[in-house]
Amino acid sequence: MPRELINPPGLPVPPRYSQVVVATGSRQVFVAGQLPIDDGGSLVGAGDLAAQTEQTLRNVATALAAADATFADVVRLGIYIAGFDETSIGRYAAGLARAADIVRAPDGPPSATLVGVTALALPGQLIEIEATAVLP
């Protein structure tokens, strides 16, 4: 999937996302917010944002695969973290590293927005991630 990642002069170059992504293609894939649950519907990693991040990213990858897409096709992520505080980014990054085998795109990361929220859908849920991908 052709995508151009841009970090324009005047903006910082972030390590985990790109400031701008220009995508070309004819098929868009919108993945609903994925939760840190296993295939039986049970919450994974109670109280552990890194474990929940890893599971949630793996669930996003499963959803993408259903549309014949991968993280290399993703142009945007929406990330919601419950109870966000000064330790959240580090714990999120640890989970991202644990799922590196599926999330690393050869040309770099997609654009992303991370939002701290009070609560999410399930009791104990700390993260939810949605994705948009563009396919040729």
N, C-alpha and C positions, 0 to 999 in steps of 0.2 A: 504494500500500500504506500503510495507516495505521500510523504508528509515532510514538511519543512519546519524544523525547530528553530526558533529565533529568540535570542536573548539580546535585545537592542541596547546600544550604548545609552547610558544614563539610567539603566536599571541593573540591579545586582544579578549575578549569575547564580541561581539557586542550585543546590546539589541534588534535590529530589524531584524537581519539576522544571519545566520550561516556561518562560514568560508568555510566549506566543507559539501556537502551532497552526500552520496552514496546511490543510488536508485537501487532497483531490481524490475523487473516487465517485462511484455511482451508488454505493450501498452503505447506508448508515445503520449502526447497531447501537441501541440504547439499552444498557443493562441496568435494571432496577437496583435500588440499594440492597446490597448483599449484607447478610448478618454473619456473626461468628458462630454458626451452628454446623453440626455435622449432618450427614445425609439422613440421620434419623430424627433431626429436628431439635437435638439437645444442644444447649449452649456449651461452647468450648472455652476453656481458659477463664473461669470465673475469677474476677478481680485482677486479671493479668492482661494489660493492654497489648503487650507484645504478642502473646499467644493468640489473642483475639484478632489482632491485625493480620497475622499470618493466615489464620483460618479464613478470614474474610477475603483476603486477596486470592486464596486458593478457590474460594467460591466464585469470585469474579472470573477467574480463569476458566472455571467449569462452564459458567454462563456464556463467556465469549466463545469457547470451543463449540457450543451448541449452534453458533452462527458461523462456524468455520473461521473464527477470528482468534487472535492472540493479543497479548499486551503490546506487541509491536504495532498493532493496528489502532491502539487506543490514542485518542487525541485529547481527551479530557477526563479527569477524575474529580469526583466530589467526595470529600472525606468529612465525616461527622464524628466528633469525639465527645462523649459525655463526660462531664466533670473536668473539662480541660483545665490544666494548671501548668506551672513552669516545668514539670517533669514529663508532660505528655509527648512532646516532640521526640525526646530521646527514647521513650518507650515505643512510640510509633515507629521510629527509625529501626529499632531492634527487631520489630516484627517484619518490617520491610526487608531487612537483611536476611531473615530466616526464610523468606519467600523469594529470595533473589533468583532462584532457578527458573521461576516463571515470569517475574515482572520486569526483568532487564530487557529493554529493547535495544537493538544494536546501534541505533542512532541517538539514543538518549530518552529521557523521561517525557511524558506528555505534560500538558498544562494541568494545573490542579488548584483546587480551592479547598482549604481545610477550615472547618467551622467548629468552634466549641459550642456545645449545646448542654442544656440542663439534663435531659434524659432522652433515651431512645425507646424503641418499641417494646423490647423485652426487659424484664427485671434482670439486672446484672450485665446487660449489654453495654459495652464501652465504645464500640465503633460501628459505623456503617459506611460502605463505600459503593458509589454508583460510577458507571463508566460510559463513555461515548466512544465508539470506534468508527472508522471509515474504511471501507473495503473497496478495491478496484471494481 
